[in-house]
């Protein structure tokens, strides 16, 4: 039971630390930059407005870029939590190794 509580505390520490792990994604033309933390929260969006041809193009680029950033942040989040979970488990072949 102590090991379980210890693992829970480590997971909570990791979640707090992931607030500071930032993932940056840019649109193909570098017109939009989205920054997301590894807890999947958007922290910043930058748009080069002088390059925008129309609102529909801007919306499409925003959606695509945000989705890419969220996918990267999600992968980082899951990897970190899995690493912590493995630390708290006994050595079980196929699960922890």
C-alpha positions, 0 to 999 in steps of 0.5 A: 500500500505504501508503494501505491501511495508513493507512486500516486505522489510521483504521478502528481509531481510529474503532472505538476512538472508537465506544466513547465514542459512546453511543446511548440508547433508551427504551421507549414508556412511558419505563419502560426506558432502554437505552444502547449504544455505537456498537460495539454493546455495552450499557453501561447498562440502567435499569428503573423497577421501580415501573411493572412490572406483570408479568415478561412485560411487562418482558421484552417491553419489554426486548427491544424497547428493546434491539433499537431501541438496537442498530439505532441503534448499528449504523447509527452504526457503519456510517456512521462506518466508511464515512466512514473507508473513503471517505477512503482510496479514490481518487475513484471516481464512484458509490463515493466521491462 
